[in-house]
Amino acid sequence: MNIPYVNLAGQNRVVKKEILQAIGKVLESGQFILGKEVEAFERSFANLCGTEYALGVGTGTDALVLALRVLNIGPGDSVITVANSFISTASSIVLVGAKPVFVDVGEDYNINPRLIEKAINSRTKAILPVHLTGRPADMKSILEIAKKHKLTVIEDCAQAVGAEYREKCVGSFGTIGCFSLHPLKNLNACGDGGALTTNDRNLYRKLQILRNNGFSTRDNCAAWSDNSRLDTIQAALLLVKLNYLKKWTDRRRENAEFYQKHLSCLTQVKVPVERPYEKSVYHTFVIQAQDRDRLSNFLGRKGIGTKIHYPIPIHLQPAAKSLKQKSGSLLMTEKQAKMILSLPIYPELTTKQLSYIVNCIYDFYNQ
Ligand SMILES: *Cc1c(COP(=O)(O)O)cnc(C)c1O
């Protein structure tokens, strides 16, 4: 059996007809920049997240940079976040001139709220939690700490579209939520894309200007800024995919349940366990495995694709050298990096494929 880690072509086959139709309409309208499909997508996306406003932008990285910029976070400021994430969680902070301060994570791979207060000082402006693997961070604790210290909360929701915490969607807790619509995310464009969510009308208006070269009207530039808009063609096909998102998320959750049911009795493997007030969307299904590298190679030889998210924590990346955060300073993050392994979890997986993966994992530990 051959089970790739992702199967984007397989997913797109289901929606290809509808997508080609939607793209055809855009071609005929000739409105490729901020066309009406972008606005329609933004309305639907805000609705999905339970926020007043949503805004389409060029990438998830841009969403983070624009969020930090519109909140006036820059040189001299620091932002508390995590080191086990995709690089742009931290690079966005550096790109606006501020300093990322990394806090260790818990068993859920998300920021450990008990360690946040120790990291706060007079320069701290914001907390930037990541809902890693599609599982919501502990927003109740994070919001309480933020309120006490008058800090802004920016959520990195790139992996967690539709994830819920106490029956509210991620992206609706902080001042701004940042999403990626990259082909590998749960809701994905056929190319790059990103989105921002907020309930603050003033910030929304400013973000509209900042994503569009700073133009407040056609000819008046209010601020120096980037060009970072979601393409109309991408918005059109995202509108199609939005209709399938719930079904796809349900399938991911069923796949996760299958793994949990069949792998939890293996002592060599630790599977994620959802808390009752969480709804994870399982962007990734991350296990912690004894002999991780040998297991991953073994599965590879059996035709099963796996990945590591992420093998090198951000504070240990060459780019992070100037931050001077040493190896050994984030014990849990560094320990997890050596044991984590992401198994295929996409909606199109069949029960037969899932069983094969589980059986191969048993074979590895029984040999
Ligand atoms: C993918 C991702 C991003 C960046 O999104 P892009 O659209 O690739 O720029 C940021 N944060 C996290 C946690 C991600 O997974």
The ligand as an ORCA input file, in Angstrom:
! r2SCAN-3c Opt
* xyz 0 1
  C       1.474     27.764      7.981
  C       1.678     28.518      9.203
  C       1.979     29.897      9.193
  C       2.294     30.667      7.952
  O       1.363     30.651      6.928
  P       1.788     30.921      5.405
  O       0.471     31.047      4.720
  O       2.576     29.734      4.952
  O       2.581     32.171      5.341
  C       2.078     30.555     10.420
  N       1.912     29.905     11.578
  C       1.651     28.586     11.629
  C       1.456     27.935     12.967
  C       1.543     27.839     10.450
  O       1.288     26.529     10.525
*
